[in-house]
Amino acid sequence: METGKEISTLRGHDNSVNAVAIAPDGQKAVSASDDKTLKLWDLETATEISTLTGHNHWVRGVAITPDGQKAVSASADHTLKLWDLHTAKEISTFTGESYIYCCAVSPDGLTIAAGESSGRVHFLRLEGGSENE
């Protein structure tokens, strides 16, 4: 930002990008799009690693857990999804009553917050520290 020079541009979504989250190590990013997908990017090479599919409407928000292992996505399909970034597979889904526009993960990685178009804010707890628990 200080120099005003662009480092790189990531291309791959077929529609507008609504949110981007950068992993804590700064090496990967996840983008959320109106094309109903999320994309995992390698920031060193500016290349797509994988596409996460499972939403059936716009994806409005994304957050990455502090350990960089999982992502959470918020969608207009009324769902909040938890993803494994190594396998690009959906781990679990929470369904709300209306569009879910945003999400965040607590610093300890165990609580997810999600904002709904109904005015509700949901707090969900991730049980255990790994997918095996």
C-alpha angles and dihedrals in degrees: 000000000000093000096036090228122132116234097197145328123230114215127186113093119105095213141023120318112231104181142008130195126192120213116244091251090055093231100102138037136191122213127198122210147184085241085081094249142100121216127208112214135195104224095196093061098023090231134133114254099184146337119236112212130182107095117102097201139034116318106225107175142024137184133178124220117246092252090056091232101108140033132205122211131196121206145185086236086080093252139118112201132197115213135194104226094202095057098025087227129137113249101185145342134220117197120209132190097254143007112322107217106176144015140188137186122222119242091254090055094232104097127061123194122199130185120215129201088239089070095256124130113205124203116201127185123222106217118223128354100271141034089256094064 
